[in-house]
């Protein structure tokens, strides 16, 4: 990607207990010329120390810290707001566990750059997912359609890209994993143009252990019901 374009991008990385992967993930993003904003969501391992070292070496890395673990939604809300305050023209969300290929960022940014979309969701290949993850994500796609009226192929993808205007319109209230479906709902409510772009996913023991499996999907269902009544 052109260096001038990359400078307009802020990659938001929510991190919770990611001592095994966060340094490599941040390093790979810096190598490609992106500015990186990490939100440490109350990590109890060595993630804070690692992020301290990284930010001391590079002015292109900002670190925001939650004193206690609040949840993925809260971390994304903090990160997106901070990226807007730091002047990002385009905001990309990117998981810290190493499941995303940083080379896919240019693909999810392209429809924003040429004006075809306000938001782009990176869509993973479900056929390559472990069965529990595949079922969990399928459940969440159905719930996203039922609760928010939005049909997408991968509602739980952590790789997303927003224009500055689109990011500023998001009203994120869900503090946990339900935020992924909530973001899709916000895209529909705010009449934002959305596209999905195919991306690769790297499965490791760390990435398989995290994310949306069937039990997480059930917990998110209960939270979505509560959030629906709060919005009424």
Beta strands, then each sheet from edge to edge (+ up, - down):
strand 1: 9-15
strand 2: 35-41
strand 3: 61-66
strand 4: 90-93
strand 5: 119-123
strand 6: 160-163
strand 7: 194-198
sheet 1: 3+ 2+ 1+ 4+ 6- 5+ 7+
end
